[in-house]
Amino acid sequence: MARINQVSDAEAGQDAAALFTAIKGKVGMVPNLYRVAANRPAVLAGLLGLNEALSGGAFDARTREAIALAVAGANSCDYCASAHSAISAGLRVAPAEIDAHLEGRASEPRLAAILKLAVAIVAARGLVSDIELEAARAAGLSEGDIVETVAQVVANIFTNYLNHVAETDIDFPVRRARAA
């Protein structure tokens, strides 16, 4: 059972209710993570805004979901592992690739480099070494790719940590994260 209230539709104030309506319009439901964030509607709006802004970056949905899985695996976040496994499956990512992404790996070299950097960022709390940064560049990642990877990692750390603190009830097919 969650340690922080998952705001119901009936409990939602005007600001949270408006955000819930927008979320339902996009995904058909309000995931419990968003219900936890709705305890402070400005936090929910910020989370949604960050994700919306990042969706306009250079990384496609499959790449963003792979990063989310790698970060969930590195942070052992079962809620995010469950949610992003379901989203990835909806994007037709093969189950074996979803498993690999949770472990910070990918079969495609460019994505593998992005996930390796993402996991290194999590492990070092952002203090990646010159060697790790140079390895990302040598693998073909541009300065923009590196910056976007950092942004995606940070967005996912926020949701991982909120789920850890709240012990959010998982409302997707349950998938256990494995630490990378």
ZATIKE-732092 format. One line per field, with one value per residue: x, y, z of N, C-alpha, C in turn; residue number from 1. Coordinates in Angstrom, 3 decimals, always signed. Layout:
% ZATIKE-732092
nc1: (X / ...) $
nc2: (Y / ...) $
nc3: (Z / ...) $
cac1: (X / ...) $
cac2: (Y / ...) $
cac3: (Z / ...) $
cc1: (X / ...) $
cc2: (Y / ...) $
cc3: (Z / ...) $
i: (NUM / ...) $
% end
This chain:
% ZATIKE-732092
nc1: (+0.840 / +0.507 / +2.613 / +2.238 / -0.521 / -2.460 / -3.934 / -7.346 / -9.862 / -12.108 / -11.010 / -9.388 / -8.399 / -9.275 / -7.067 / -5.534 / -7.510 / -7.920 / -5.453 / -5.544 / -7.627 / -6.395 / -4.317 / -5.780 / -6.910 / -4.706 / -3.522 / -5.555 / -6.010 / -5.184 / -2.115 / -0.872 / +1.506 / +1.266 / -0.932 / +0.124 / +1.978 / +0.136 / -0.544 / +0.620 / -0.208 / +1.421 / +3.804 / +3.045 / +2.310 / +4.805 / +6.287 / +4.859 / +5.225 / +8.027 / +8.408 / +6.910 / +8.334 / +10.808 / +9.999 / +10.063 / +12.663 / +15.652 / +15.663 / +13.830 / +10.646 / +11.114 / +13.820 / +13.748 / +12.152 / +13.808 / +15.927 / +14.494 / +13.899 / +16.516 / +17.372 / +15.434 / +16.135 / +18.750 / +18.173 / +16.554 / +13.695 / +10.653 / +8.070 / +8.533 / +9.909 / +7.842 / +5.885 / +7.311 / +8.110 / +5.644 / +4.895 / +6.983 / +6.508 / +4.132 / +5.156 / +6.180 / +8.613 / +10.786 / +10.449 / +12.953 / +14.661 / +13.575 / +14.209 / +17.012 / +17.330 / +16.485 / +18.696 / +20.529 / +21.568 / +21.751 / +21.038 / +21.557 / +24.193 / +24.397 / +22.259 / +23.054 / +25.339 / +24.163 / +22.608 / +24.606 / +25.950 / +23.821 / +23.383 / +25.879 / +25.764 / +23.720 / +24.918 / +27.182 / +26.080 / +25.915 / +28.541 / +30.306 / +33.193 / +36.026 / +36.840 / +34.521 / +32.874 / +34.342 / +34.238 / +31.540 / +31.454 / +33.236 / +31.729 / +30.028 / +28.176 / +26.817 / +27.418 / +24.904 / +23.424 / +24.522 / +23.800 / +21.010 / +20.681 / +21.455 / +19.340 / +17.115 / +17.787 / +17.687 / +14.957 / +13.827 / +15.011 / +13.726 / +11.061 / +11.582 / +12.584 / +10.416 / +8.543 / +9.872 / +9.874 / +7.114 / +6.183 / +4.560 / +1.562 / +1.613 / +0.230 / +0.317 / +1.119 / +3.020 / +6.466 / +9.598 / +12.383 / +15.829 / +18.865 / +21.411) $
nc2: (-1.185 / +2.201 / +4.785 / +7.458 / +9.443 / +8.549 / +10.527 / +10.523 / +10.740 / +11.945 / +13.284 / +15.150 / +18.470 / +21.509 / +22.227 / +19.815 / +18.099 / +19.114 / +18.515 / +15.730 / +15.203 / +15.928 / +14.021 / +11.615 / +11.972 / +11.590 / +9.081 / +7.455 / +6.765 / +7.574 / +7.141 / +5.762 / +6.959 / +9.609 / +10.296 / +10.334 / +12.455 / +14.463 / +15.372 / +17.736 / +19.896 / +21.593 / +20.199 / +17.910 / +19.171 / +20.193 / +17.816 / +16.636 / +18.663 / +18.676 / +16.114 / +16.401 / +18.442 / +17.139 / +15.159 / +16.439 / +16.447 / +15.112 / +12.363 / +9.439 / +7.883 / +5.180 / +5.222 / +6.986 / +5.475 / +3.247 / +4.415 / +5.150 / +2.600 / +1.604 / +3.376 / +2.849 / +0.204 / +0.576 / +2.034 / +0.329 / +0.487 / -0.699 / +0.181 / +1.976 / +0.223 / -1.532 / +0.188 / +1.318 / -0.965 / -1.891 / +0.264 / +0.179 / -2.349 / -1.736 / -0.138 / -1.972 / -3.168 / -5.822 / -8.484 / -9.523 / -7.399 / -5.461 / -6.618 / -6.432 / -3.636 / -2.924 / -3.809 / -2.031 / -2.390 / -2.749 / -4.024 / -2.567 / -0.513 / +2.398 / +2.992 / +1.345 / +2.725 / +5.081 / +4.064 / +2.966 / +5.285 / +6.533 / +4.782 / +5.016 / +7.702 / +7.589 / +5.816 / +7.254 / +9.491 / +11.659 / +12.474 / +11.622 / +10.077 / +11.407 / +9.468 / +7.904 / +9.795 / +10.365 / +7.850 / +7.748 / +9.761 / +8.645 / +6.529 / +7.735 / +9.575 / +12.797 / +16.138 / +17.202 / +14.808 / +13.768 / +15.720 / +15.512 / +12.897 / +13.171 / +14.830 / +13.127 / +11.091 / +12.485 / +13.233 / +10.709 / +9.780 / +11.434 / +10.393 / +7.763 / +8.125 / +9.420 / +7.365 / +5.483 / +6.770 / +7.108 / +4.521 / +3.699 / +2.250 / -0.298 / -0.050 / -1.291 / -4.170 / -6.112 / -5.742 / -6.578 / -4.629 / -4.814 / -4.196 / -2.518) $
nc3: (+0.000 / -0.785 / +0.553 / +0.340 / -0.385 / -3.184 / -5.221 / -5.715 / -8.333 / -7.211 / -5.028 / -6.182 / -6.591 / -8.378 / -10.102 / -10.189 / -11.169 / -13.746 / -14.901 / -14.694 / -16.498 / -18.901 / -18.966 / -19.052 / -21.561 / -23.182 / -22.478 / -21.615 / -18.983 / -15.545 / -14.419 / -11.329 / -10.410 / -11.317 / -9.832 / -7.278 / -7.565 / -7.901 / -5.412 / -5.043 / -7.260 / -8.849 / -8.974 / -10.395 / -12.800 / -13.529 / -13.892 / -16.015 / -17.908 / -18.246 / -19.348 / -21.690 / -22.991 / -23.372 / -25.117 / -27.484 / -28.230 / -29.817 / -29.487 / -30.196 / -29.288 / -28.608 / -27.864 / -25.686 / -23.962 / -23.608 / -22.197 / -19.907 / -18.903 / -18.421 / -16.427 / -14.474 / -13.928 / -12.930 / -10.659 / -9.298 / -9.492 / -9.304 / -10.025 / -12.195 / -13.886 / -14.475 / -15.668 / -17.874 / -19.220 / -20.116 / -21.757 / -23.627 / -24.757 / -26.020 / -27.989 / -29.624 / -28.906 / -28.580 / -26.173 / -25.214 / -25.743 / -24.064 / -21.604 / -21.814 / -21.910 / -19.330 / -18.007 / -18.841 / -21.372 / -24.980 / -28.256 / -30.524 / -31.568 / -31.203 / -29.450 / -27.371 / -26.511 / -25.561 / -23.449 / -21.845 / -21.054 / -19.692 / -17.504 / -16.276 / -15.509 / -13.572 / -11.705 / -10.902 / -9.883 / -11.579 / -11.750 / -13.911 / -15.332 / -17.195 / -18.970 / -19.345 / -20.559 / -22.852 / -24.051 / -24.734 / -26.657 / -28.524 / -29.337 / -30.984 / -30.018 / -29.998 / -28.702 / -28.173 / -27.940 / -25.613 / -23.733 / -23.940 / -23.051 / -20.358 / -19.491 / -19.874 / -18.078 / -15.630 / -15.533 / -15.257 / -12.903 / -11.078 / -11.163 / -10.362 / -7.749 / -6.513 / -6.636 / -5.017 / -2.494 / -2.097 / -2.346 / -4.483 / -5.644 / -8.010 / -11.137 / -13.576 / -15.627 / -13.503 / -13.233 / -12.229 / -11.368 / -12.161 / -10.669 / -12.403) $
cac1: (+0.000 / +1.298 / +2.880 / +1.754 / -1.837 / -2.642 / -5.124 / -8.430 / -10.584 / -13.007 / -10.198 / -8.595 / -8.831 / -9.487 / -5.836 / -5.219 / -8.559 / -7.653 / -4.308 / -6.027 / -8.392 / -5.416 / -3.625 / -6.734 / -7.052 / -3.526 / -3.199 / -6.758 / -6.066 / -4.212 / -1.249 / -0.730 / +2.610 / +0.715 / -1.845 / +0.986 / +2.487 / -0.978 / -0.642 / +1.034 / -0.444 / +2.558 / +4.781 / +2.513 / +2.428 / +6.222 / +6.657 / +4.260 / +5.868 / +9.375 / +8.295 / +6.425 / +9.454 / +11.803 / +9.483 / +10.406 / +14.099 / +16.084 / +15.467 / +12.478 / +9.967 / +11.787 / +15.056 / +13.354 / +11.690 / +14.982 / +16.610 / +13.660 / +14.103 / +17.875 / +17.406 / +14.634 / +16.953 / +19.870 / +17.638 / +15.671 / +12.337 / +9.699 / +6.966 / +8.973 / +10.190 / +6.542 / +5.264 / +8.067 / +8.045 / +4.350 / +4.948 / +7.893 / +5.796 / +3.202 / +5.957 / +6.637 / +9.976 / +10.789 / +10.669 / +14.385 / +15.248 / +13.111 / +15.083 / +18.343 / +17.268 / +16.464 / +20.063 / +21.397 / +22.186 / +20.947 / +21.721 / +21.942 / +25.360 / +24.158 / +21.427 / +23.896 / +26.192 / +23.293 / +22.246 / +25.823 / +26.141 / +22.734 / +23.660 / +27.051 / +25.297 / +23.025 / +25.868 / +28.123 / +25.277 / +26.262 / +29.981 / +30.939 / +34.616 / +36.427 / +36.905 / +33.151 / +32.381 / +35.046 / +33.704 / +30.265 / +31.778 / +33.856 / +30.649 / +29.256 / +27.211 / +27.134 / +27.228 / +23.460 / +22.991 / +24.970 / +22.945 / +19.660 / +20.749 / +21.421 / +17.979 / +16.243 / +18.143 / +17.173 / +13.500 / +13.492 / +15.393 / +12.644 / +9.946 / +12.060 / +12.669 / +9.062 / +7.955 / +10.511 / +9.388 / +5.672 / +5.835 / +3.400 / +0.937 / +1.868 / -1.018 / +0.683 / +1.594 / +4.188 / +7.790 / +10.617 / +13.613 / +17.083 / +19.921 / +22.425) $
cac2: (+0.000 / +3.423 / +5.573 / +8.806 / +9.372 / +8.569 / +11.375 / +9.980 / +11.744 / +12.649 / +14.133 / +16.102 / +19.859 / +21.997 / +22.131 / +18.400 / +17.524 / +19.528 / +17.721 / +14.356 / +15.164 / +15.935 / +12.728 / +10.612 / +12.188 / +11.078 / +7.674 / +6.720 / +6.529 / +8.364 / +6.237 / +6.094 / +7.905 / +10.954 / +10.529 / +10.729 / +13.798 / +15.411 / +15.950 / +19.125 / +20.017 / +22.214 / +19.132 / +17.121 / +19.994 / +20.233 / +16.495 / +16.510 / +19.635 / +18.202 / +14.995 / +16.933 / +19.141 / +16.154 / +14.402 / +17.217 / +16.352 / +14.284 / +10.942 / +8.956 / +7.280 / +3.932 / +5.578 / +7.543 / +4.362 / +2.442 / +5.133 / +5.011 / +1.247 / +1.496 / +4.129 / +2.069 / -0.930 / +1.061 / +2.517 / -0.710 / +1.027 / -1.647 / +0.892 / +2.449 / -0.958 / -2.027 / +1.153 / +1.483 / -2.239 / -1.905 / +1.256 / -0.354 / -3.420 / -1.048 / +0.376 / -3.184 / -3.551 / -7.249 / -8.760 / -9.674 / -6.047 / -4.823 / -7.182 / -5.843 / -2.217 / -2.877 / -4.069 / -0.995 / -2.876 / -2.755 / -4.692 / -1.541 / +0.151 / +3.772 / +2.917 / +0.759 / +3.807 / +5.979 / +3.396 / +2.854 / +6.602 / +6.767 / +4.000 / +5.634 / +8.932 / +7.192 / +5.229 / +8.280 / +10.656 / +12.736 / +12.736 / +10.662 / +10.321 / +11.818 / +8.255 / +7.540 / +10.803 / +10.160 / +6.619 / +8.115 / +10.484 / +7.698 / +5.684 / +8.522 / +10.489 / +14.221 / +16.923 / +17.244 / +13.491 / +13.652 / +16.606 / +14.941 / +11.721 / +13.674 / +15.298 / +11.961 / +10.422 / +13.290 / +13.100 / +9.384 / +9.705 / +12.064 / +9.467 / +6.627 / +8.512 / +9.658 / +6.040 / +4.867 / +7.434 / +6.874 / +3.112 / +3.802 / +0.997 / -0.537 / -0.207 / -1.870 / -5.535 / -5.958 / -6.122 / -6.241 / -4.029 / -5.438 / -3.194 / -2.729) $
cac3: (+0.000 / -0.943 / +1.751 / +0.060 / -1.020 / -4.632 / -5.292 / -6.547 / -9.104 / -6.288 / -4.145 / -6.967 / -6.683 / -9.745 / -10.900 / -10.409 / -12.022 / -15.131 / -15.365 / -14.864 / -17.746 / -19.999 / -18.956 / -19.549 / -22.994 / -23.881 / -22.210 / -21.284 / -17.539 / -14.788 / -13.670 / -9.916 / -10.230 / -11.482 / -8.708 / -6.157 / -7.859 / -7.822 / -4.079 / -5.291 / -8.700 / -9.548 / -9.218 / -11.506 / -14.013 / -13.880 / -14.403 / -17.348 / -18.789 / -18.570 / -20.290 / -22.974 / -23.624 / -23.807 / -26.265 / -28.671 / -28.481 / -30.948 / -29.215 / -30.459 / -28.140 / -28.219 / -27.156 / -24.384 / -23.124 / -23.263 / -21.116 / -18.707 / -18.388 / -17.879 / -15.161 / -13.525 / -13.521 / -12.111 / -9.376 / -8.760 / -9.371 / -9.878 / -10.674 / -13.510 / -14.709 / -14.924 / -16.578 / -19.116 / -19.950 / -20.808 / -22.838 / -24.647 / -25.455 / -26.906 / -29.116 / -30.306 / -28.541 / -28.251 / -24.748 / -24.916 / -25.735 / -22.820 / -20.561 / -21.975 / -21.536 / -17.863 / -17.565 / -19.397 / -22.603 / -26.200 / -29.364 / -31.509 / -30.971 / -30.757 / -28.253 / -26.321 / -25.992 / -24.784 / -22.190 / -21.022 / -20.455 / -18.734 / -16.298 / -15.639 / -14.862 / -12.346 / -10.756 / -10.411 / -9.497 / -12.496 / -11.766 / -14.804 / -15.566 / -18.535 / -19.777 / -19.721 / -21.502 / -24.120 / -24.641 / -25.360 / -27.898 / -29.459 / -29.847 / -31.940 / -29.419 / -30.126 / -27.478 / -27.960 / -27.458 / -24.220 / -22.938 / -23.900 / -22.177 / -18.981 / -19.215 / -19.740 / -16.820 / -14.520 / -15.510 / -14.755 / -11.491 / -10.324 / -10.996 / -9.554 / -6.345 / -6.001 / -6.412 / -3.847 / -1.279 / -1.963 / -2.534 / -5.361 / -6.069 / -9.432 / -11.879 / -14.861 / -15.362 / -12.628 / -13.745 / -11.242 / -11.889 / -11.736 / -10.618 / -13.450) $
cc1: (+0.883 / +1.446 / +2.489 / +0.463 / -1.745 / -3.983 / -6.159 / -9.065 / -11.466 / -12.249 / -9.493 / -9.227 / -8.910 / -8.233 / -5.475 / -6.247 / -8.335 / -6.482 / -4.717 / -6.795 / -7.448 / -4.702 / -4.536 / -6.918 / -5.890 / -3.328 / -4.405 / -6.958 / -5.098 / -3.364 / -1.047 / +0.440 / +2.090 / -0.258 / -1.063 / +1.475 / +1.398 / -1.226 / -0.172 / +0.904 / +0.698 / +3.636 / +4.317 / +2.642 / +3.882 / +6.698 / +6.124 / +4.934 / +7.264 / +9.301 / +7.821 / +7.565 / +10.480 / +11.308 / +9.743 / +11.891 / +14.394 / +15.820 / +14.017 / +11.923 / +10.654 / +13.072 / +14.735 / +12.904 / +12.853 / +15.763 / +15.817 / +13.832 / +15.485 / +17.980 / +16.593 / +15.419 / +18.075 / +19.409 / +16.695 / +14.256 / +11.359 / +8.538 / +7.384 / +9.340 / +8.891 / +5.935 / +5.992 / +8.214 / +6.743 / +4.344 / +5.835 / +7.225 / +4.788 / +3.874 / +6.577 / +8.127 / +9.903 / +11.068 / +12.149 / +15.090 / +14.820 / +13.964 / +16.462 / +18.345 / +17.234 / +17.860 / +21.054 / +22.109 / +21.215 / +21.742 / +22.216 / +23.053 / +25.109 / +23.324 / +22.211 / +24.784 / +25.375 / +22.965 / +23.449 / +26.091 / +25.068 / +22.991 / +24.865 / +26.650 / +24.596 / +24.032 / +26.777 / +27.409 / +25.691 / +27.746 / +30.711 / +32.395 / +34.850 / +36.438 / +35.505 / +32.584 / +33.052 / +34.565 / +32.364 / +30.508 / +32.355 / +32.811 / +29.717 / +28.228 / +27.701 / +26.984 / +25.734 / +22.918 / +23.348 / +24.075 / +21.531 / +19.618 / +20.684 / +19.997 / +17.019 / +16.521 / +17.535 / +15.652 / +13.093 / +13.936 / +14.292 / +11.504 / +10.359 / +12.035 / +11.297 / +8.376 / +8.576 / +9.958 / +7.924 / +5.299 / +4.535 / +2.883 / +1.114 / +0.549 / -0.768 / +1.004 / +2.944 / +5.433 / +8.807 / +11.847 / +14.800 / +18.138 / +20.975 / +23.794) $
cc2: (+1.245 / +4.178 / +7.034 / +8.640 / +9.451 / +9.262 / +10.769 / +11.110 / +12.584 / +13.615 / +15.265 / +17.489 / +20.270 / +21.836 / +20.682 / +17.763 / +17.887 / +18.735 / +16.272 / +14.213 / +15.116 / +14.590 / +11.643 / +10.742 / +11.632 / +9.583 / +6.841 / +6.420 / +7.486 / +7.387 / +6.724 / +7.032 / +9.338 / +11.287 / +10.908 / +12.166 / +14.851 / +15.929 / +17.398 / +19.324 / +20.680 / +21.177 / +18.269 / +17.894 / +20.062 / +18.926 / +16.306 / +17.446 / +19.207 / +17.065 / +15.459 / +17.638 / +18.151 / +15.309 / +15.146 / +17.220 / +15.451 / +12.793 / +10.547 / +8.260 / +5.996 / +4.203 / +6.117 / +6.431 / +3.455 / +3.099 / +4.989 / +3.629 / +1.088 / +2.205 / +3.389 / +0.865 / -0.510 / +1.516 / +1.515 / -0.191 / +0.101 / -0.945 / +1.320 / +1.294 / -1.501 / -1.105 / +1.201 / +0.175 / -2.306 / -0.926 / +0.745 / -1.472 / -2.823 / -0.434 / -0.764 / -3.476 / -5.007 / -7.465 / -8.897 / -8.310 / -5.291 / -5.317 / -6.537 / -4.383 / -2.059 / -3.102 / -3.055 / -1.398 / -2.753 / -3.429 / -3.700 / -0.681 / +1.572 / +3.785 / +2.321 / +1.832 / +4.774 / +5.350 / +3.234 / +4.182 / +6.870 / +6.039 / +4.573 / +6.916 / +8.599 / +6.715 / +6.273 / +9.528 / +11.886 / +12.995 / +11.710 / +11.067 / +10.840 / +10.618 / +7.848 / +8.518 / +10.637 / +8.887 / +6.898 / +8.836 / +9.540 / +6.764 / +6.452 / +9.464 / +11.927 / +14.897 / +16.994 / +15.932 / +13.318 / +14.491 / +16.022 / +13.682 / +12.143 / +14.093 / +14.128 / +11.217 / +11.180 / +13.164 / +11.751 / +9.164 / +10.324 / +11.067 / +8.246 / +6.978 / +8.786 / +8.325 / +5.327 / +5.455 / +7.067 / +5.398 / +3.026 / +2.416 / +0.853 / -0.849 / -0.600 / -3.332 / -5.459 / -6.544 / -5.700 / -5.697 / -4.832 / -4.348 / -3.532 / -2.861) $
cc3: (+0.000 / +0.372 / +1.584 / -0.726 / -2.537 / -4.843 / -6.236 / -7.346 / -8.176 / -5.382 / -4.882 / -6.930 / -8.148 / -10.614 / -11.216 / -11.337 / -13.490 / -15.709 / -15.590 / -16.180 / -18.947 / -20.099 / -19.516 / -21.057 / -23.789 / -23.700 / -21.772 / -19.806 / -16.864 / -13.989 / -12.225 / -9.630 / -10.313 / -10.360 / -7.450 / -6.367 / -7.707 / -6.411 / -4.079 / -6.793 / -9.472 / -9.856 / -10.385 / -12.809 / -14.468 / -14.478 / -15.820 / -18.345 / -19.199 / -19.590 / -21.655 / -23.709 / -24.162 / -24.976 / -27.573 / -28.982 / -29.665 / -30.738 / -29.481 / -29.215 / -27.678 / -27.443 / -25.775 / -23.434 / -22.719 / -22.131 / -19.819 / -18.079 / -17.762 / -16.531 / -14.098 / -13.020 / -12.593 / -10.727 / -8.713 / -8.506 / -10.084 / -10.572 / -12.076 / -14.427 / -15.283 / -15.971 / -17.917 / -19.894 / -20.739 / -21.977 / -23.972 / -25.441 / -26.432 / -28.121 / -29.921 / -30.096 / -28.069 / -26.765 / -24.368 / -24.882 / -24.482 / -21.663 / -20.614 / -21.531 / -20.023 / -17.273 / -18.121 / -20.666 / -23.767 / -27.308 / -30.412 / -30.893 / -30.453 / -29.470 / -27.093 / -25.689 / -25.133 / -23.434 / -21.270 / -20.329 / -19.400 / -17.423 / -15.551 / -14.910 / -13.552 / -11.302 / -10.125 / -9.918 / -10.291 / -12.636 / -12.628 / -15.057 / -16.979 / -19.482 / -20.244 / -20.747 / -22.862 / -24.815 / -25.328 / -26.678 / -28.949 / -30.070 / -30.785 / -31.349 / -29.551 / -28.768 / -27.147 / -27.423 / -25.985 / -23.325 / -22.821 / -23.035 / -20.721 / -18.615 / -19.019 / -18.437 / -15.645 / -14.412 / -14.919 / -13.320 / -10.629 / -10.110 / -10.177 / -8.077 / -5.749 / -5.733 / -5.219 / -2.559 / -1.033 / -1.881 / -3.339 / -5.731 / -7.583 / -10.133 / -13.341 / -14.589 / -14.630 / -13.265 / -12.697 / -11.924 / -11.368 / -11.748 / -11.663 / -12.834) $
i: (1 / 2 / 3 / 4 / 5 / 6 / 7 / 8 / 9 / 10 / 11 / 12 / 13 / 14 / 15 / 16 / 17 / 18 / 19 / 20 / 21 / 22 / 23 / 24 / 25 / 26 / 27 / 28 / 29 / 30 / 31 / 32 / 33 / 34 / 35 / 36 / 37 / 38 / 39 / 40 / 41 / 42 / 43 / 44 / 45 / 46 / 47 / 48 / 49 / 50 / 51 / 52 / 53 / 54 / 55 / 56 / 57 / 58 / 59 / 60 / 61 / 62 / 63 / 64 / 65 / 66 / 67 / 68 / 69 / 70 / 71 / 72 / 73 / 74 / 75 / 76 / 77 / 78 / 79 / 80 / 81 / 82 / 83 / 84 / 85 / 86 / 87 / 88 / 89 / 90 / 91 / 92 / 93 / 94 / 95 / 96 / 97 / 98 / 99 / 100 / 101 / 102 / 103 / 104 / 105 / 106 / 107 / 108 / 109 / 110 / 111 / 112 / 113 / 114 / 115 / 116 / 117 / 118 / 119 / 120 / 121 / 122 / 123 / 124 / 125 / 126 / 127 / 128 / 129 / 130 / 131 / 132 / 133 / 134 / 135 / 136 / 137 / 138 / 139 / 140 / 141 / 142 / 143 / 144 / 145 / 146 / 147 / 148 / 149 / 150 / 151 / 152 / 153 / 154 / 155 / 156 / 157 / 158 / 159 / 160 / 161 / 162 / 163 / 164 / 165 / 166 / 167 / 168 / 169 / 170 / 171 / 172 / 173 / 174 / 175 / 176 / 177 / 178 / 179 / 180) $
% end
